[in-house]
Amino acid sequence: MFLNDKYETQMKKGVLDMLVLKLLENEEKYGYQIISELKEKSGERFTLKEGTLYPILYRLEDEQLVVSKWSEPEGKKVPRKYYGITQIGKQELLELETLWRDIYHNAAKIMEGSQDE
């Protein structure tokens, strides 16, 4: 593992909860759908395996930030477990987005050598 791989993994872990909540902000989704959208919308920067996503979803559910429900089987379609964001989750997402922007802005000031306060 390259040194950059280690840092990339750490940085990604710090934003996954926020990104999952963001993807659930407007509609319920099932696991594979979340994985696919993360990959597509991030230009393949976020390629998760089920073994990474589901513990995140279970934790978010334990924290009452998301809820899950099974779809009804239709014809040959198998039931899927859909996840949706709760009101608490929407509030948490707003707070996470604010925190993320603040961290990004202040890190950028340091990285760009800005002395503004």
C-alpha positions in Angstrom: 0.0 0.0 0.0 1.3 3.4 -1.0 1.4 6.1 1.7 -1.2 8.1 -0.3 -3.5 5.1 -0.3 -3.5 5.1 3.5 -4.4 8.8 3.6 -7.0 8.5 0.9 -8.7 5.7 2.9 -8.7 7.8 6.0 -10.1 10.8 4.3 -12.9 8.8 2.6 -14.0 7.2 5.8 -14.5 10.7 7.2 -17.1 11.6 4.6 -18.9 8.4 3.8 -21.8 8.9 6.3 -22.4 12.4 4.9 -22.4 11.1 1.3 -24.7 8.2 2.0 -27.2 10.6 3.8 -26.9 13.0 0.8 -27.8 10.3 -1.7 -30.9 9.4 0.5 -31.9 13.0 0.9 -34.6 13.0 -1.9 -35.5 9.4 -2.3 -35.2 5.9 -0.8 -32.6 3.7 -2.3 -31.4 0.1 -1.9 -27.8 -0.8 -1.2 -26.6 -1.6 -4.7 -28.2 1.6 -5.9 -26.2 3.6 -3.3 -23.0 1.9 -4.2 -23.6 2.5 -7.9 -24.5 6.2 -7.4 -21.5 6.8 -5.2 -19.2 5.4 -7.8 -20.8 7.2 -10.8 -21.3 10.6 -9.2 -17.8 10.6 -7.7 -16.0 9.7 -11.0 -15.2 6.3 -9.4 -13.4 7.9 -6.5 -15.8 6.2 -4.1 -16.1 2.6 -5.0 -17.6 0.7 -2.0 -18.1 -2.9 -1.4 -21.2 -4.2 0.3 -19.1 -5.1 3.3 -18.3 -1.4 3.7 -21.7 0.1 2.9 -23.9 -2.1 5.0 -22.2 -1.4 8.3 -22.6 2.3 7.6 -26.3 1.9 6.9 -26.8 -0.2 10.0 -25.0 2.4 12.1 -27.0 5.2 10.6 -30.2 3.2 11.3 -29.1 2.6 14.9 -28.6 6.4 15.2 -32.1 6.9 13.8 -30.7 8.9 10.8 -32.1 6.4 8.3 -34.9 3.9 8.4 -35.2 0.8 6.3 -38.1 -1.2 4.8 -38.5 -4.2 2.6 -40.3 -3.7 -0.8 -43.1 -6.0 -1.7 -42.2 -8.8 -4.2 -43.7 -8.1 -7.6 -43.8 -11.0 -10.1 -40.2 -12.3 -10.4 -38.7 -9.2 -8.6 -37.2 -10.2 -5.3 -37.9 -7.9 -2.3 -35.3 -5.3 -1.7 -34.4 -3.4 1.5 -34.7 0.3 0.9 -33.2 3.0 3.1 -34.6 6.4 3.6 -33.4 9.5 5.5 -35.3 10.5 8.6 -36.0 14.1 9.8 -33.2 13.6 12.4 -31.0 12.4 9.5 -31.8 15.5 7.4 -30.8 17.8 10.3 -27.6 15.8 10.8 -26.9 16.1 7.1 -27.2 19.9 7.3 -24.8 20.0 10.2 -22.4 17.6 8.5 -22.4 19.7 5.3 -21.7 22.9 7.3 -18.9 21.2 9.1 -17.5 19.7 5.9 -17.5 23.2 4.2 -15.8 24.7 7.2 -13.1 22.1 7.4 -12.6 22.3 3.6 -12.4 26.1 3.6 -9.9 26.2 6.4 -7.7 23.4 5.1 -7.7 25.1 1.7 -6.5 28.4 3.3 -3.5 26.5 4.8 -2.8 24.5 1.6 -3.0 27.6 -0.5 -0.8 29.6 1.9 -3.5 32.2 2.7 -3.0 34.2 5.8 -6.6 35.5 5.9 -8.3 35.0 9.2 
